[in-house]
Amino acid sequence: METIRHSLLVHPRQSVALRFAHNFDLQATSIAMYDLGRAGVSCRETKPLDHLALVPCAAEHGFTTVYLEDPSRWGGPAWLETRDWRTAEVVERVSLRHERLVFQDCAVSTDGRRIAVASFAQAIRVFDCKSMSLAADIKGGEMIGGLSFSPSGRRLAAAHMYQGSGHVRVHDLDADGAGPPVDIARGQIEDDYVSAATLFAGDDELIVYAIRSFDINGSVARYGLRAPKPLWKCDMDRTEAYHDELERLPAFDQEEFGNVVLDSQLSLGVLGKLLLVGSVGNLLLVDMDHGQPAGTMETTVKGFITQVRVTRDGEVAVLDHLGEVGIASPAARVHTGY
């Protein structure tokens, strides 16, 4: 049975979405290109690749993926590919000569100057996107994910996961490398929490979404980088509607879909003053200022939403655990309260 993992990207300014299906058994990736519209999504073309295009991330000039020359070799040569949004053709391929290990996550700064790569080597490496020179080499924990840059590109957040616990570390990147890090969310990422997503709210505050693997419950919290405690915390597993929706989680036929892997890098989205958190078929809305539940927003998918992407024009695209791509526009009906 094939093991498949899905990823979703949207163009920052255009109504274009890409869904990646990573087949780890065949060591291949297919890229489905979607046009987003008010009536829904339409798949324009599917482009198969003869290699794994891992940890994709979006930039306005193109999207990037990591290409391992020989995925069966631990420590094989790695390349960073930049591809065209409309055709998915390779525009540029640069050797990551400093990094020869299997990748877990990557992120590109908003200004496109830096790319951060986390690997199973318990390290994060930050590269200058133009020269691909190594800008910072940061040691981590057993697993690293949830990478995100602050709006200025100066700070980098990463979830450092250990056996049954972890924390989020915010690194201050300056011209000379990495400054002293700030540790937060130690009380939020614990027990069975195995996945976390991070999102900066300006340069001085960070939102952390942590989720457990066995019951898909979780919590979202907002932290000030100078405060040891969260400014607010919203426990998603304490909402009645959240539990009701989990009971509706559609079972899938493994003969049809294969062994579908829930994406370990969960996503958060922001729409105005609302934080968008994936649930079953709907997005849970959290007030950004106070951390209070603000209702739900309907989407066109039925499964558990593992990724949320928001364009600068306010279009919302989602991906569920079965690999279905859908939309939720600001005009969608918002139900108040959970």
C-alpha positions in Angstrom: 0.0 0.0 0.0 1.4 3.4 -1.0 2.2 6.1 1.6 1.1 9.5 0.4 1.5 12.9 2.0 -0.2 16.1 0.6 0.9 19.7 0.7 -0.9 22.9 -0.4 0.5 26.2 -1.7 -1.3 29.3 -3.0 0.2 32.2 -4.9 0.5 35.3 -2.8 -1.4 37.5 -5.3 -3.0 35.3 -7.9 -5.9 32.9 -7.6 -3.7 29.8 -8.2 -3.3 26.9 -5.8 -1.0 23.9 -6.1 -1.5 20.5 -4.4 1.5 18.3 -4.0 1.0 14.5 -3.6 4.2 13.0 -2.2 4.4 9.3 -2.8 7.2 8.0 -0.6 7.0 4.4 -1.9 7.4 5.4 -5.5 9.8 8.2 -4.6 7.8 10.6 -6.8 5.6 13.7 -6.6 2.6 14.9 -8.6 1.6 18.6 -8.7 -2.0 19.4 -9.4 -2.6 23.0 -10.5 -5.9 24.6 -9.4 -7.7 27.9 -10.3 -9.6 29.3 -7.4 -13.0 30.9 -8.1 -16.1 32.0 -6.2 -17.9 28.9 -7.3 -15.1 26.6 -6.2 -11.9 25.1 -7.4 -11.0 23.6 -10.8 -8.0 21.5 -11.6 -6.3 22.8 -14.6 -3.4 20.3 -15.0 -1.6 17.6 -13.1 2.2 17.4 -13.6 4.0 14.2 -12.5 7.6 14.5 -11.3 10.0 11.5 -11.3 11.4 12.5 -7.9 10.2 13.6 -4.5 9.7 17.4 -4.4 9.7 17.9 -0.6 8.7 20.7 1.8 7.3 23.1 -0.8 7.0 26.8 0.1 5.6 29.8 -1.7 7.3 33.0 -2.9 5.9 35.5 -5.4 8.5 34.9 -8.1 8.0 31.1 -7.9 7.6 28.2 -5.5 10.5 26.2 -4.1 10.9 22.6 -3.3 13.8 20.5 -2.0 15.0 17.7 -4.3 17.0 14.8 -2.9 19.1 13.2 -5.6 19.0 9.8 -3.9 16.3 9.7 -1.2 17.4 6.2 -0.1 20.8 7.6 0.9 20.9 9.3 4.3 23.1 12.2 3.6 22.7 12.2 -0.2 23.1 15.4 -2.3 20.3 18.0 -2.0 19.1 20.7 -4.3 16.8 23.6 -4.0 14.5 24.0 -7.0 12.5 27.1 -8.0 9.6 26.4 -10.3 7.2 28.5 -12.3 3.7 28.9 -10.8 1.8 28.4 -14.0 3.8 25.6 -15.6 5.6 24.0 -12.6 8.7 23.9 -14.8 12.1 24.3 -13.2 13.4 27.9 -13.4 16.5 27.4 -11.2 18.2 24.6 -9.3 20.8 25.4 -6.7 22.9 22.9 -4.8 22.5 23.0 -1.0 26.2 22.2 -0.6 26.0 22.8 3.2 23.1 20.4 3.7 23.2 16.7 2.8 20.5 15.3 5.1 16.8 14.5 4.9 14.6 17.5 5.3 11.7 18.0 7.7 10.5 21.6 7.0 11.5 24.9 5.3 10.3 28.4 5.2 11.0 31.5 3.0 11.1 35.0 4.5 8.4 37.5 3.3 11.0 39.6 1.5 12.5 36.5 -0.2 16.0 37.1 1.1 16.3 34.0 3.4 15.3 30.4 3.4 15.4 28.3 6.5 15.7 24.5 6.3 15.2 22.0 9.2 16.6 18.5 8.9 16.6 15.3 10.9 20.1 16.2 11.9 18.6 18.3 14.7 19.7 21.5 13.0 18.3 24.5 11.2 20.3 26.1 8.5 19.5 29.6 7.2 20.6 30.4 3.6 20.9 33.6 1.7 18.6 33.0 -1.3 20.7 34.9 -3.8 24.1 33.4 -3.0 22.9 30.3 -1.2 25.7 31.0 1.4 25.1 29.8 4.9 23.8 32.6 7.1 23.1 30.7 10.3 23.6 27.2 11.7 21.2 26.5 14.6 21.2 23.3 16.7 17.8 21.9 17.6 15.9 19.0 19.3 15.0 15.5 18.2 12.4 16.9 15.6 12.0 20.4 14.2 9.1 21.8 12.4 6.6 24.7 12.3 9.2 27.1 10.8 8.1 30.7 10.2 9.8 34.1 9.6 8.6 37.3 11.2 7.4 40.0 8.7 10.8 41.7 8.8 12.7 38.5 8.2 14.8 39.1 11.3 13.3 36.5 13.5 12.7 32.8 12.9 10.4 30.6 14.9 10.7 26.8 15.1 9.0 24.0 17.1 11.5 21.8 18.8 9.9 18.5 19.7 11.3 15.9 22.1 9.9 12.6 23.5 6.4 13.6 24.6 7.2 17.3 25.1 8.8 20.3 23.4 8.8 24.1 23.1 9.0 26.8 20.5 12.3 28.7 20.1 12.5 32.1 18.4 15.9 32.9 16.9 17.0 36.5 16.4 18.9 36.5 13.1 21.3 39.4 12.6 24.1 40.1 10.2 26.5 37.9 12.1 24.3 34.9 12.5 22.0 33.9 15.3 21.5 35.9 18.5 20.2 34.6 21.8 17.0 32.6 21.3 13.7 33.0 23.2 11.9 29.9 24.5 8.1 29.9 24.7 5.2 27.4 24.7 6.8 24.9 27.1 3.5 24.3 28.8 1.5 24.1 25.5 3.5 21.4 23.7 3.6 18.4 26.0 2.2 14.9 26.5 0.9 13.6 23.2 1.4 16.8 21.2 3.5 15.9 18.2 2.9 18.7 15.7 3.0 22.4 15.9 2.6 25.4 13.6 3.8 28.9 14.3 2.7 32.3 12.9 4.1 35.7 13.7 1.7 38.5 14.6 4.1 41.3 13.9 7.8 41.0 14.9 7.2 40.8 18.6 4.4 38.3 19.1 3.9 34.7 18.0 0.9 32.4 17.6 1.4 28.7 18.3 -1.0 25.9 17.3 -0.2 22.5 18.8 -2.1 19.3 18.1 -2.1 15.8 19.5 -1.7 12.8 17.2 -4.3 10.4 18.6 -7.5 12.5 19.0 -6.8 15.5 16.8 -7.4 17.9 19.7 -5.2 20.9 20.2 -4.7 24.4 21.5 -3.8 27.8 20.0 -2.1 30.5 22.0 -0.6 33.9 21.5 2.7 34.8 23.1 4.7 38.0 23.6 8.3 37.3 23.0 9.2 39.1 26.2 6.6 37.3 28.4 7.0 33.8 29.7 3.2 33.2 29.7 0.7 33.3 26.8 -1.2 36.5 26.3 -4.2 34.2 25.7 -4.8 30.5 25.1 -7.8 28.8 23.4 -8.2 25.0 23.9 -9.8 23.6 20.8 -10.7 20.3 22.6 -13.0 22.1 25.0 -15.5 23.2 22.3 -18.6 21.2 21.9 -18.9 21.8 18.2 -15.3 20.7 17.7 -16.1 17.3 19.2 -19.3 17.0 17.2 -17.4 17.6 14.0 -14.7 15.1 14.9 -17.5 12.5 15.2 -18.3 13.3 11.5 -14.8 12.7 10.3 -15.3 10.6 7.2 -13.6 7.2 7.1 -11.7 6.6 3.9 -11.1 3.4 1.9 -7.4 2.5 2.1 -7.7 0.5 -1.0 -8.7 3.7 -2.8 -6.6 6.3 -1.1 -3.6 4.2 0.2 -2.0 5.0 3.6 -2.8 8.7 3.8 -0.5 10.6 6.2 -1.9 13.5 8.1 0.4 16.4 7.4 2.7 16.9 10.3 3.2 20.6 9.5 -0.2 22.1 10.5 -1.2 25.5 9.1 -2.7 28.6 10.6 -4.3 31.3 8.6 -5.2 35.0 9.3 -8.1 36.9 7.8 -8.3 40.4 9.2 -8.7 40.0 13.0 -9.6 36.3 12.8 -7.3 33.3 13.2 -8.3 30.4 11.0 -7.8 26.9 12.5 -8.6 23.7 10.6 -11.4 21.4 11.8 -13.7 18.9 10.1 -15.1 20.5 7.0 -15.1 24.0 8.7 -12.6 26.5 9.9 -12.7 27.4 13.5 -12.4 31.1 14.0 -10.5 32.7 17.0 -10.5 36.4 17.8 -6.8 37.4 17.3 -6.9 40.1 20.1 -8.6 38.2 22.9 -8.3 34.5 22.0 -12.1 34.0 22.2 -14.0 31.6 19.9 -15.6 33.6 17.1 -17.6 31.0 15.2 -16.9 28.7 12.2 -16.6 29.3 8.5 -17.9 26.8 6.0 -15.6 25.3 3.3 -16.2 23.1 0.3 -14.2 20.1 1.8 -15.6 17.3 4.1 -12.5 15.9 5.7 -10.3 17.2 8.5 -8.5 20.4 7.3 -4.8 20.0 7.7 -3.7 23.1 5.8 -5.0 26.6 5.5 -3.6 29.2 3.0 -4.7 32.8 2.7 -3.7 35.2 -0.1 -3.1 38.9 0.3 -6.5 39.5 -1.3 -8.3 37.5 1.4 -8.9 34.3 -0.6 -8.8 31.2 1.6 -7.8 27.8 0.2 -7.9 24.6 2.3 -6.6 21.0 2.1 -8.2 18.1 4.0 -6.8 14.8 5.1 -7.9 13.1 1.9 -6.0 15.5 -0.3 -9.1 17.4 -1.4 -8.6 21.1 -2.2 -11.4 23.6 -1.4 -12.2 27.2 -0.6 -13.8 29.4 2.0 -14.3 33.0 1.0 -15.0 35.9 3.3 -18.5 35.8 1.9 -19.0 32.3 3.2 -21.6 31.9 6.0 -20.0 32.4 9.4 -21.7 30.8 12.4 -21.2 32.6 15.6 -20.1 30.6 18.6 -18.9 27.0 18.6 
